[in-house]
């Protein structure tokens, strides 16, 4: 009975044990290895105001942690949507046309590993004439460019993996190209597409931190950069924990959406 009860609660007990182990390790490291690293208690004391009043606004760069997170998420949502709007059709073109793939795949492979730190200055230059909106548009450009590649590549792989029998049936039934796309190709490619969407979302969330750090926009990344310049290590740790938790939640939400589509 005890074993069965433990198995039912292991989804809760084991993560708590893992968090406890990390906190103990953190305490040991801060006490013995690096005296400059604040321990968990000191971090909580310094960050408490940002957590217990998560939506407070005391100044542009002095706000509750959830308000900062909200600013970041709004920007990520816009950039991520742009990445999917560009990346998904591009992936279908790569998968459907060998000529298109031979022409543009080398360019994609060259651009794909480029760091967001390299894309952001280009984005700022492109939208230099936008005035106050330049930093936001530059950040959106950077998020979209960096996040779209997993969607592009996974969608292309999915299209190429569609069984030829499916396409033959579509021809026999004399389906139009539009119907073939929506009735055959997209349903068959959906698992691959969602893998790309999930990876793209993770990259979009990573890029927002770099974008906000370099543009000085209010958000988790902007707050982190400000506290780094002020050497407030407790708030840096708060930002790191927030970034990790939000990334975890976003991944789980995408997983739930993926399962819903698969069972629909």
Buried (B, 14 or more C-beta within 10 A) or exposed (E): EEEEEEEEEEEEEEEEEEEEEEEEEBEEEBEEEEEEBBBBEBBBEBBEBBBEBBEBEEEEBBBBBBBBBBBBBEBBEBBBBBBBEBBBEBBBBBBBEEEBBEEBBEEBEEEBEEEBEEBBEBBBEEBEEEEEEBBBBBBBBBBBBBBBBBBBBBBBBBBBEBEEEBBEEBEEEEBEEEEBBEBBBBEBBBBBBBBBBBBBBBBBBBBBBBBBBBBBBBBBBBBBBBBBEEEBBBBBBBBEBBBEEBBEEBBEEBEEEBEEEEEE
